[in-house]
Amino acid sequence: MARAIRFHQTGGPDVLRLERVEVGAPGPGQVRLRHQAIGLNYADTYFRNGTYAVPLPSGIGVEAAGIVDAVGEGVTEVQPGDAVAYTGFLNTLGAYSDVRLVAAAPLIRLPAGIACETAAAMTMRGLTAAYLLRRIHPFQPGDTVLLHAAAGGLGLIVSQWARLLGLTVIGTTSSEEKAAVARAHGCTHVIDYSREDVAKRVRELTGGRGVDVVFDSVGRSTFTSSLDSLRRRGLMVCVGTASGTIPPFDPQLLAMKGSLYLTRPALADYIADPAEKAELAAEVFGHVAAGRIAVEIHQRYALEAAAEAHVALESRRTTGSSILVP
C-alpha cells in the first residue's frame, strides 16, 4: 500500500489526511513513479480551499520528482530506473504521495547533475521563470523589473536569471531577513512593503520613470501599487494571487495610468507544445546544472506533515522553495 495525502472536503490545512491507497500496474501511456521529493506550491492551497474546484475526495499536489518503477503500454519516452520530474495542473494532481501512477506525457527526464530534491523544488518555478523571462516580453540589458515576493522560490530563480540577462531587479519583501536573501540572489534594490510605499519608492529608484515590467504573484493587495510602479506603456504580469483575486476593474484604468499592458498568463499555455516545453526546460535545467542559478530549498517536511507545510505557506513564513519528502 502506498501513502497519499487526500482531502474529502475543502477548507483549512486540517482537511488534509494521510491515507493508504492501492497503486496497481500502469495502464497505457502511464508510468508508476516512486517519488523522492514533492514540490510545495502556493497553488496547492487553492485546490485544498476550493478556489480551484475538483471532484472530492481528491489527491493534492501537482509537482514531484522520482524514479520510474514501471511503464505501461506505449510508453517510450522513459524507462524503469529513469529519474524524472513533472509539473502540471489537473493532469498531474495527486503528487502528495510516495508512489503513484501518472501519465508519461508530462514527465521530464532529469539531466545529469540535477537531483530529485532539486527538481521537485524547481520544475514549476523554473519553467514559470523561463516563460516570464524568455517569452512574455522582449527584455533588453538595462531594463528594470519590479518583482514581488522576491525571497520566495519563484522570486529567487527569477532574480538570478534576470541578473544573467543584465536586468535591474527591484524586489519586495516583508522583512529585513527576507530582503537579505533577495539581495544575495540578484536583487539590486529591495523594498520592505510592510514599511514603505512601494510605488513611491520605485519612482525614486528609477528617477521618476517607473519599471518596464512588474511580476506580481501577490494579487489583490499589490495590484494598484504595481500599476502605479510602471513606466508609460509598461507591462503588468499577474502571475499569482497569494493575497486574493484581483477585483473587476474598468480597462480605462490602464489608459489613465499610462497606456499600460496587462496579462494574466498560465504555465500550461507555455508548455502545451512539447517542443517549446523541452526548450524552456533545457534552458532552466542547464543554468541550474552549470551553477549559474542556485535552487534554494529552505524548508523540508515529511509527507505526513503536509498540513503544517500549508500553514507555513499561507502565513508567508517561508523563503526559497519548500518540499515534502516521502
Secondary structure, 3 states (H helix, E strand, C coil): CEEEEEECCCCCHHHCEEEEECCCCCCCCEEEEEEEEEEECHHHHHHHHCCCCCCCCEECCCEEEEEEEEECCCCCCCCCCCEEEEECCHHHCCCCECEEEEECCCCEECCCCCCHHHHHHHHHHHHHHHHHHHCCCCCCCCCEEEECCCCEHHHHHHHHHHHHCCCEEEEEECCHHHHHHHHHCCCCEEEECCCCCHHHHHHHHCCCCCEEEEEECCCCCCHHHHHHCEEEEEEEEECCCCCCCCCCCCCHHHHHCCCCEEECCCHHHCCCCHHHHHHHHHHHHHHHHCCCCCCCEEEEEEHHHHHHHHHHHHCCCCCEEEEEEC
